[in-house]
Amino acid sequence: MNNIALVVGSTGITGGNLAERLISKGFTTYGLARHPRTELKGLIPIAADLLDTDSLNKALAGVAPTHVFITTWMRNETEAENIRVNGSMVRNVLNALSAQQSVKHVALVTGLKHYLGPFDAYAREGTLPETPVREEHPRLDLENFYYAQEDEVYAAAARDGFTWSIHRPHSVIGKAVGNLMNMGTTLAVYASICKETGRPFRWPGSAAQWNGLSDVTDARILAEQLIWAATTDAAANQAFNITNGDVFRWSWLWKKLAAWFDVEAVGYEGSIHPLEEEMANDGPVWREIALKYNLKEPDLNRLASAWHTDLDLGRPIEVMTDMSKSRKMGFTAFQSTPDSFYDLFEKLREERLIP
Ligand SMILES: NC(=O)c1ccc[n+]([C@@H]2O[C@H](COP(=O)([O-])OP(=O)(O)OC[C@H]3O[C@@H](n4cnc5c(N)ncnc54)[C@H](OP(=O)(O)O)[C@@H]3O)[C@@H](O)[C@H]2O)c1
């Protein structure tokens, strides 16, 4: 039977990389976003706003996916608003597809905020989980839009009879432009600015993140796990962590990233030095760099998300992820973390997004 995928959020860091992988595996692949990109060969774009039910229903009329991948979110001022908006987006798309009765599996991407708490209370005292974080960890006693999104998936699955999976990545490393959170590209742009201006490549985060063990999630391994779970009976109706499968300390990786860009690495020196402040005046600097090297994206804000890199690298504890659950069920993919960064940097250079 033909597999028909609908990637919800197909221009994002998760959705874009997933769409590429689905197409290469022979899925008929639809990609939904408000501004879906058309340059990915083989992707069938669907332009719709998940918050506008009329336009969404019209855009999805006649689309009968077998596998739905929800890789979208919007950032709001408060967690209560995050819950309302991000819960509605999941509900609206699953409602719009309900009448077709074509859906066999829905995979939802959330993340480690499931264990660490929402942005309002991110990795703060009183809510810190035991590390490595494990899927069995109970929900925190805090409002969290991830829980609301999960609950929408469970309710629609009970109504429509599809199976589901939930996927919890750590910081996602991969290519995307104009998306909300992108640590790899943020560091690449920061390092490129350091190289051009002679500034040192300064660690922005906490002592705990500098010294502790960590891991990250390559967008490509996340895509692999999403497809594996969507097509493996044993993985049905389960939540899975997803990271590269190696661990590292930032004190080790930071020097390697600096070496790639040939800039001076400065480590933790007694206090947090937020990247958001460090890069606050870099908009015009980036514009000049883009002009000088004929780069495609002169708007720093469409490449860098310093606020998010600060949140992840500034956490007061080490954060690492247990990968045993999906491995025991047969998901054995592995990705080297230095290669996640180097591959991304090379791609950004090739596509004229960094010098
Ligand atoms: N990025 C990370 O490092 C990271 C780490 C851990 C967990 N996560 C989680 O992973 C999940 C997916 O996030 P992501 O980082 O992959 O997202 P992202 O890169 O910011 O992409 C979001 C996608 O959703 C689309 N979208 C946003 N609002 C929409 C709307 N109203 N209607 C239709 N499409 C809409 C965007 O395209 P348009 O703007 O064109 O609509 C884009 O394609 C989220 O739950 C996030 O918290 C992300």
The ligand as an ORCA input file, in Angstrom:
! r2SCAN-3c Opt
* xyz 0 1
  N      14.439     23.329     17.459
  C      14.890     22.705     18.542
  O      16.079     22.782     18.907
  C      13.948     21.834     19.348
  C      14.493     21.100     20.424
  C      13.657     20.286     21.156
  C      12.313     20.233     20.889
  N      11.797     20.973     19.853
  C      10.350     20.892     19.619
  O      10.117     20.324     18.350
  C       8.815     20.725     17.903
  C       8.948     21.222     16.464
  O       9.732     22.403     16.525
  P      10.777     22.882     15.437
  O      11.919     23.505     16.172
  O      11.040     21.819     14.448
  O       9.891     24.063     14.781
  P      10.318     25.199     13.749
  O      11.652     24.864     13.173
  O      10.187     26.529     14.404
  O       9.225     25.039     12.600
  C       7.861     25.267     12.818
  C       7.096     24.909     11.567
  O       5.709     25.086     11.796
  C       5.157     25.968     10.814
  N       4.106     26.738     11.466
  C       4.222     27.558     12.540
  N       3.032     28.100     12.833
  C       2.139     27.616     11.947
  C       0.751     27.825     11.730
  N       0.019     28.651     12.476
  N       0.157     27.172     10.705
  C       0.869     26.342      9.896
  N       2.184     26.102     10.072
  C       2.808     26.743     11.077
  C       6.344     26.817     10.344
  O       6.194     27.330      9.032
  P       5.472     28.752      8.721
  O       6.127     29.758      9.613
  O       5.699     28.963      7.242
  O       4.037     28.537      9.036
  C       7.439     25.754     10.362
  O       7.320     24.973      9.192
  C       8.337     21.799     18.885
  O       7.491     21.245     19.831
  C       9.619     22.224     19.580
  O       9.389     22.724     20.870
  C      12.585     21.754     19.063
*
